[in-house]
Amino acid sequence: MFPTEFRLGDTIDDFCVKCKRLTNHNIVSLNGPDPAKVRCCTCYSDHDYLREIAPPPKPRKAAS
């Protein structure tokens, strides 16, 4: 069940761009009622809230 409103310091799940997996995060910034920035509870890196969705992979360069 999702909370009706988010507060600074709340713990939520999100995809960590450094750990490359879904982990617990603390909310560090809000944009209106929604989280804007989060901090990973595993590696302590800050990043934009990704809404639990992994970013698309970077395109590979063709071998020369």
Summary of the structure (lengths in Angstrom):
residues: 64
radius of gyration: 13.9
end to end distance: 50.4
largest distance: 52.7
contacts: 135
relative contact order: 0.25
helix: 0%
strand: 42%
